[in-house]
Amino acid sequence: MKRALPKSFAVMKLLNRDYGIFIRSCMAFLGYVAVLLITGHLKLAHEIAKRFWFHNEFKIAVRRCAWYCRRGWPRIDVLSDEFFDPTEGLEDTQLDELEAFVKKRQPKLSPVIYASDLAIIAARRLNNNSIPTQRSSNIVSFQAACDQMLAAPVSTDLTASGPDGPRTGDFPIVDAITTLADFADLFPAKKMRWFVISGTFLGLVREKGFLAHDYDIDLGVFENEIDIKSTIADVEASRLFVLKKYDHHMSTLLAPRTPSTNPDVPYILKLVHVTGIHIDLFIHYHDTSTDPAVDWHGSSLHRWENSAFDLTPYPFYDMNVLGPADADRYLTENYGDWRTPVTDFNCTTDTPNLALVAHPVAIVFFIKRYIMARGTNTKQAAKLERELLQNGFLLQSDDGCMTVSGALFEA
């Protein structure tokens, strides 16, 4: 049954804010009871309660509860997104219970959904690497799960879509202008040469302002032009911003010859303004291992690549901001036909410049994209298949069958 909530800034704001003790305790209790009733597993219920109570991470907790509802006996599609990772942050014992839950639900799941769920769990267990001596067996399990997903019949069950119809634009533009102006005051160009990117840059070029259907403000800074410790200290000392999240990746995002002046390889700082507007400050790296070189930014699972770009000033409301000098090339690489408005954009499935990353969970997502394209867009499927083969993620036998290579993760 589909009862998908509409995607909106208001919903995102509710999920991303910090809550007090009363709300956290209520949600922890409700989440615990709901997950226990749906899955029958104490560790999964306890994990949800901790996510609400101790971590104050409502966004991931609510999305995970929605995933349990979609997979479990309620069969309610509250937040339809088959590219959500239900394993993020789970330990191996919790993954064991999640796997048991999925296997119990097999008769009610389509073959491709069932196989992809097992593949995600195997990928997370491999990435956790909690018991190094079991790495070889984890690689074998990961390969088997991915191969099962590849062998599943072509299906349109994998979808990243939400509710039907275009989104209503509810992004509070006045608050966004105030947020960006306060960020510019906190970090003037002489202190840190930040620039607008992604959806914010798209709005600047196409709409001459923020996109009405956006969720946040996207900014970038080159890795060799930011002092991470100093930047975090400035944010923490500010009365206008709170550092919501600081993430880094130690191994699989960086290509071998991508330089880094920060040892923990940061990739994003998520800031929240007093208005509730979020700023995603993405660290950009210059990668000379490709020919030609690229500038890229990413997340723990993604890497978006652009042709190396220079910066130039752009007027934006009552201020001047920096952005990629060749706007058309940058936006075409990010969005394809960027001149045609799209109100519901998914960064996992809709970005042409999403590059392959040697991370087991990321590989599962790419295979999902490939399987989805086989049923809806054969041209895109052929392109993804070519990339997966050329980069050594997939192997093709003489009879044309595809299998996943485990060589990327061997010690």
C-alpha positions as CSV (number, residue, x, y, z in Angstrom):
1,M,0.0,0.0,0.0
2,K,1.4,3.4,-1.0
3,R,1.0,6.3,1.4
4,A,4.1,8.2,0.5
5,L,4.6,11.5,2.2
6,P,5.2,14.5,-0.1
7,K,8.9,15.6,-0.2
8,S,9.2,19.1,1.1
9,F,11.6,21.4,2.9
10,A,9.2,21.4,5.9
11,V,9.5,17.7,6.3
12,M,13.3,17.8,5.9
13,K,13.5,20.6,8.5
14,L,11.5,18.5,11.0
15,L,13.7,15.5,10.5
16,N,17.0,17.4,10.7
17,R,16.4,19.5,13.8
18,D,17.6,18.7,17.3
19,Y,14.9,17.7,19.8
20,G,14.6,17.9,23.5
21,I,14.3,15.1,26.0
22,F,10.5,14.8,25.9
23,I,10.2,14.4,22.1
24,R,13.3,12.1,22.0
25,S,11.9,9.8,24.7
26,C,8.5,9.6,23.1
27,M,9.9,8.8,19.6
28,A,12.4,6.3,21.1
29,F,9.5,4.4,22.8
30,L,7.3,4.5,19.8
31,G,10.1,3.5,17.5
32,Y,11.1,0.6,19.7
33,V,7.6,-0.8,19.9
34,A,6.9,-0.3,16.2
35,V,10.2,-2.0,15.0
36,L,9.8,-4.8,17.5
37,L,6.3,-5.5,16.3
38,I,7.3,-5.3,12.7
39,T,10.6,-7.2,12.7
40,G,10.4,-9.3,15.9
41,H,14.1,-8.5,16.6
42,L,15.2,-6.8,19.9
43,K,18.5,-5.5,18.6
44,L,16.8,-3.7,15.7
45,A,14.3,-2.2,18.0
46,H,17.0,-1.1,20.5
47,E,19.0,0.4,17.7
48,I,16.1,2.6,16.6
49,A,15.4,3.7,20.2
50,K,19.1,4.7,20.6
51,R,19.0,6.5,17.2
52,F,16.1,8.7,18.5
53,W,17.2,9.0,22.1
54,F,21.0,9.2,22.3
55,H,22.0,10.3,18.7
56,N,19.1,12.7,18.1
57,E,19.2,11.5,14.4
58,F,15.5,11.7,13.5
59,K,16.1,11.6,9.7
60,I,17.9,8.3,9.5
61,A,15.7,6.8,12.3
62,V,12.4,7.8,10.5
63,R,13.7,6.6,7.1
64,R,14.8,3.3,8.7
65,C,11.4,2.8,10.3
66,A,9.7,3.5,7.0
67,W,11.9,0.9,5.4
68,Y,10.8,-1.7,8.0
69,C,7.2,-0.7,7.3
70,R,7.8,-1.2,3.5
71,R,9.5,-4.6,3.9
72,G,7.5,-5.9,6.9
73,W,3.9,-7.0,7.3
74,P,2.4,-3.5,7.2
75,R,3.6,-3.2,3.6
76,I,3.0,0.6,3.8
77,D,5.1,2.7,1.4
78,V,5.6,5.8,3.6
79,L,8.9,7.1,2.1
80,S,9.4,5.4,-1.2
81,D,13.1,5.2,-1.9
82,E,14.7,2.0,-2.9
83,F,18.1,3.8,-2.8
84,F,18.0,4.3,0.9
85,D,20.7,2.4,2.8
86,P,19.1,0.6,5.7
87,T,22.4,-0.7,7.0
88,E,24.2,2.6,7.7
89,G,25.7,2.6,11.2
90,L,24.7,-1.0,12.0
91,E,27.1,-3.4,13.7
92,D,27.5,-7.0,12.6
93,T,25.1,-8.4,15.2
94,Q,22.4,-6.0,14.1
95,L,23.1,-6.9,10.5
96,D,22.6,-10.6,11.4
97,E,19.1,-9.7,12.7
98,L,18.4,-7.5,9.7
99,E,19.3,-10.4,7.4
100,A,17.1,-12.8,9.4
101,F,14.2,-10.3,9.0
102,V,14.7,-10.0,5.2
103,K,14.9,-13.8,4.8
104,K,11.7,-14.2,6.7
105,R,10.0,-11.7,4.4
106,Q,11.3,-13.4,1.2
107,P,7.9,-14.8,0.1
108,K,6.5,-11.3,0.1
109,L,9.3,-9.6,-1.7
110,S,10.1,-9.6,-5.4
111,P,13.3,-11.5,-6.4
112,V,15.2,-8.3,-7.2
113,I,14.2,-6.5,-4.0
114,Y,15.1,-9.6,-1.9
115,A,18.4,-10.0,-3.6
116,S,19.3,-6.3,-3.4
117,D,18.5,-6.3,0.4
118,L,20.8,-9.2,1.0
119,A,23.5,-7.6,-1.2
120,I,23.4,-4.3,0.9
121,I,23.7,-6.3,4.1
122,A,26.6,-8.3,2.8
123,A,28.3,-5.1,1.5
124,R,28.0,-3.4,4.9
125,R,29.3,-6.4,6.7
126,L,32.3,-6.4,4.3
127,N,32.8,-2.7,4.9
128,N,32.6,-3.0,8.7
129,N,35.5,-5.6,8.6
130,S,34.9,-6.2,12.3
131,I,36.7,-9.6,12.2
132,P,39.6,-9.3,9.7
133,T,40.1,-13.0,9.6
134,Q,36.6,-13.4,8.1
135,R,37.3,-10.9,5.3
136,S,37.7,-13.6,2.6
137,S,34.4,-15.3,3.5
138,N,32.7,-11.9,3.6
139,I,34.0,-11.2,0.1
140,V,32.6,-14.5,-1.1
141,S,29.2,-13.7,0.5
142,F,29.2,-10.2,-1.0
143,Q,29.9,-11.6,-4.5
144,A,27.2,-14.3,-4.1
145,A,24.6,-11.7,-3.0
146,C,25.4,-9.3,-5.9
147,D,25.4,-12.1,-8.4
148,Q,22.0,-13.1,-7.2
149,M,20.8,-9.6,-7.7
150,L,22.3,-9.5,-11.2
151,A,20.6,-12.8,-12.1
152,A,17.1,-11.6,-10.9
153,P,14.5,-11.0,-13.7
154,V,14.4,-7.5,-15.1
155,S,11.9,-5.6,-13.0
156,T,10.6,-2.1,-12.4
157,D,10.3,-2.7,-8.6
158,L,13.5,-0.8,-8.0
159,T,12.5,2.8,-8.0
160,A,13.7,6.0,-6.3
161,S,10.4,7.8,-6.9
162,G,8.3,9.3,-4.2
163,P,4.7,10.5,-4.4
164,D,3.1,11.1,-7.8
165,G,3.1,14.6,-9.3
166,P,5.6,17.5,-9.0
167,R,6.8,18.8,-5.7
168,T,5.4,22.0,-4.3
169,G,8.2,24.6,-3.9
170,D,8.3,25.5,-0.2
171,F,12.0,26.5,0.2
172,P,12.0,29.6,2.4
173,I,14.1,31.9,0.1
174,V,14.1,34.9,2.4
175,D,15.7,32.7,5.2
176,A,18.1,31.2,2.7
177,I,19.3,34.7,1.6
178,T,19.9,35.6,5.3
179,T,21.7,32.3,5.9
180,L,24.0,32.8,3.0
181,A,24.7,36.4,4.0
182,D,25.6,35.3,7.5
183,F,27.8,32.5,6.2
184,A,29.6,35.1,4.0
185,D,30.1,37.3,7.1
186,L,31.5,34.4,9.0
187,F,33.8,33.2,6.2
188,P,34.7,36.2,3.9
189,A,36.5,35.3,0.7
190,K,39.8,36.5,2.0
191,K,39.5,33.9,4.8
192,M,38.1,31.0,2.8
193,R,37.4,31.0,-0.9
194,W,34.1,29.1,-0.9
195,F,31.8,28.9,-3.9
196,V,28.3,27.9,-4.8
197,I,27.7,24.5,-6.4
198,S,25.1,21.9,-7.5
199,G,21.4,23.0,-7.0
200,T,22.3,26.4,-5.5
201,F,24.5,27.1,-8.6
202,L,21.7,25.8,-10.9
203,G,19.3,28.2,-9.3
204,L,21.7,31.1,-9.6
205,V,22.2,30.5,-13.3
206,R,18.8,29.5,-14.4
207,E,16.4,31.2,-12.0
208,K,18.7,34.1,-10.8
209,G,17.9,33.0,-7.3
210,F,17.4,29.9,-5.1
211,L,15.3,27.1,-6.4
212,A,11.8,27.1,-4.9
213,H,11.9,23.3,-4.5
214,D,15.4,23.0,-2.9
215,Y,16.2,21.6,0.5
216,D,19.4,23.3,1.4
217,I,22.3,25.5,0.3
218,D,25.2,23.7,-1.6
219,L,28.6,25.2,-1.2
220,G,32.1,24.0,-2.1
221,V,35.7,24.8,-1.2
222,F,38.9,23.4,-2.6
223,E,40.6,21.1,-0.1
224,N,43.9,23.0,-0.1
225,E,42.1,26.2,0.7
226,I,40.4,25.3,3.9
227,D,41.7,24.8,7.4
228,I,39.3,22.3,8.8
229,K,40.1,22.7,12.5
230,S,39.9,26.5,12.2
231,T,36.6,26.3,10.2
232,I,35.0,24.0,12.8
233,A,36.2,26.3,15.6
234,D,34.7,29.3,13.9
235,V,31.3,27.6,13.4
236,E,31.2,26.4,17.0
237,A,32.0,29.9,18.2
238,S,29.2,31.4,16.1
239,R,25.8,32.1,17.6
240,L,24.1,31.7,14.2
241,F,25.4,28.3,13.0
242,V,25.6,24.8,14.5
243,L,27.8,22.1,13.1
244,K,25.3,19.3,12.5
245,K,27.7,16.8,11.0
246,Y,31.4,16.5,10.0
247,D,32.1,13.5,7.9
248,H,35.3,12.1,6.4
249,H,36.4,9.0,4.6
250,M,39.7,7.3,5.2
251,S,40.1,5.0,2.2
252,T,37.8,4.3,-0.6
253,L,36.8,7.7,-1.9
254,L,40.3,8.9,-2.8
255,A,41.9,7.8,-6.0
256,P,45.6,6.8,-5.4
257,R,47.0,10.1,-6.6
258,T,44.4,12.5,-5.2
259,P,46.4,14.8,-2.8
260,S,45.0,15.6,0.6
261,T,46.5,18.1,3.1
262,N,44.0,16.8,5.8
263,P,44.9,13.4,7.1
264,D,41.3,12.3,7.8
265,V,40.1,13.2,4.3
266,P,37.1,15.3,5.0
267,Y,34.3,15.5,2.5
268,I,31.5,17.5,4.0
269,L,30.5,19.9,6.8
270,K,26.8,20.2,7.4
271,L,25.8,23.4,9.1
272,V,22.4,24.5,10.4
273,H,21.5,28.2,10.6
274,V,19.2,29.6,13.3
275,T,16.5,29.9,10.6
276,G,16.6,26.1,10.1
277,I,18.3,26.4,6.7
278,H,21.1,23.8,6.2
279,I,24.3,24.4,4.4
280,D,26.3,21.5,2.9
281,L,29.9,22.6,2.5
282,F,31.5,20.0,0.3
283,I,35.3,19.6,0.2
284,H,36.6,19.5,-3.4
285,Y,39.6,17.5,-4.5
286,H,41.7,17.9,-7.7
287,D,42.4,14.5,-9.1
288,T,45.3,14.2,-11.5
289,S,45.0,10.4,-11.8
290,T,42.5,10.9,-14.6
291,D,43.2,12.3,-18.0
292,P,42.1,15.0,-18.2
293,A,42.2,15.9,-14.5
294,V,38.8,16.3,-12.6
295,D,37.6,18.2,-9.6
296,W,35.3,16.0,-7.4
297,H,33.3,16.1,-4.2
298,G,31.5,13.3,-2.5
299,S,29.9,11.6,0.4
300,S,30.7,8.3,2.1
301,L,29.2,6.4,-0.9
302,H,29.3,8.9,-3.8
303,R,31.8,10.7,-5.9
304,W,30.6,13.4,-8.3
305,E,33.2,14.4,-10.9
306,N,33.4,17.6,-12.9
307,S,36.0,18.8,-15.5
308,A,38.5,20.8,-13.6
309,F,37.1,24.3,-13.2
310,D,38.1,27.8,-12.4
311,L,36.0,30.2,-10.4
312,T,34.5,33.5,-11.3
313,P,32.2,36.0,-9.5
314,Y,28.4,36.0,-10.0
315,P,25.8,38.5,-8.7
316,F,23.4,36.7,-6.3
317,Y,20.8,38.8,-4.6
318,D,22.6,41.6,-2.8
319,M,26.0,39.9,-2.8
320,N,28.7,38.6,-5.1
321,V,29.6,34.9,-4.9
322,L,32.0,32.6,-6.6
323,G,31.0,29.8,-8.9
324,P,32.4,27.6,-11.7
325,A,33.5,29.8,-14.6
326,D,32.1,27.6,-17.3
327,A,28.5,27.4,-16.0
328,D,27.1,25.5,-19.0
329,R,29.7,22.8,-18.9
330,Y,29.4,22.4,-15.1
331,L,25.6,22.2,-15.1
332,T,25.5,19.9,-18.1
333,E,27.9,17.5,-16.4
334,N,25.7,17.6,-13.2
335,Y,22.2,17.5,-14.6
336,G,22.3,16.9,-18.4
337,D,19.5,19.1,-19.7
338,W,19.8,21.6,-16.9
339,R,17.6,24.2,-18.6
340,T,14.4,22.1,-18.1
341,P,13.2,22.3,-14.5
342,V,12.9,19.0,-12.5
343,T,11.3,19.4,-9.1
344,D,12.2,16.0,-7.7
345,F,15.9,15.1,-8.3
346,N,17.7,12.1,-6.8
347,C,21.5,12.5,-6.4
348,T,21.9,8.7,-6.5
349,T,20.0,7.9,-9.7
350,D,19.8,11.2,-11.7
351,T,23.3,12.6,-11.7
352,P,25.2,12.0,-14.9
353,N,28.6,12.8,-13.2
354,L,28.2,10.2,-10.4
355,A,31.4,8.1,-10.6
356,L,32.1,4.6,-9.5
357,V,33.6,4.3,-6.0
358,A,35.4,1.2,-4.7
359,H,33.1,0.9,-1.7
360,P,30.9,-2.3,-1.4
361,V,27.7,-0.5,-0.6
362,A,28.3,2.0,-3.4
363,I,28.8,-0.9,-5.8
364,V,25.4,-2.3,-4.8
365,F,23.8,1.0,-5.5
366,F,25.4,1.1,-9.0
367,I,24.2,-2.4,-9.7
368,K,20.7,-1.2,-8.6
369,R,21.0,1.7,-11.0
370,Y,22.0,-0.8,-13.8
371,I,19.1,-3.2,-13.0
372,M,16.6,-0.3,-12.9
373,A,17.9,1.0,-16.2
374,R,17.6,-2.4,-17.9
375,G,13.9,-2.2,-17.4
376,T,13.4,1.5,-18.2
377,N,16.3,2.9,-20.2
378,T,18.4,0.5,-22.3
379,K,20.8,3.2,-23.4
380,Q,21.6,4.2,-19.8
381,A,21.9,0.5,-18.9
382,A,24.5,-0.1,-21.6
383,K,26.5,2.9,-20.4
384,L,26.4,1.7,-16.8
385,E,27.3,-1.8,-17.8
386,R,30.3,-0.5,-19.8
387,E,31.5,1.6,-16.9
388,L,31.2,-1.3,-14.4
389,L,33.1,-3.7,-16.8
390,Q,35.8,-1.2,-17.7
391,N,36.5,-0.3,-14.0
392,G,36.7,-3.9,-13.0
393,F,33.6,-4.0,-10.8
394,L,31.9,-6.6,-13.0
395,L,33.2,-9.5,-15.0
396,Q,31.5,-11.0,-18.1
397,S,31.7,-14.7,-18.9
398,D,31.8,-16.1,-22.4
399,D,28.1,-16.7,-22.3
400,G,27.4,-13.0,-21.5
401,C,26.5,-13.5,-17.8
402,M,27.6,-10.8,-15.4
403,T,29.3,-11.5,-12.1
404,V,30.8,-9.2,-9.4
405,S,34.5,-9.0,-8.9
406,G,35.8,-9.4,-5.3
407,A,39.4,-8.5,-6.2
408,L,38.9,-4.8,-5.3
409,F,38.4,-5.7,-1.6
410,E,41.1,-8.4,-1.2
411,A,43.8,-7.5,1.2
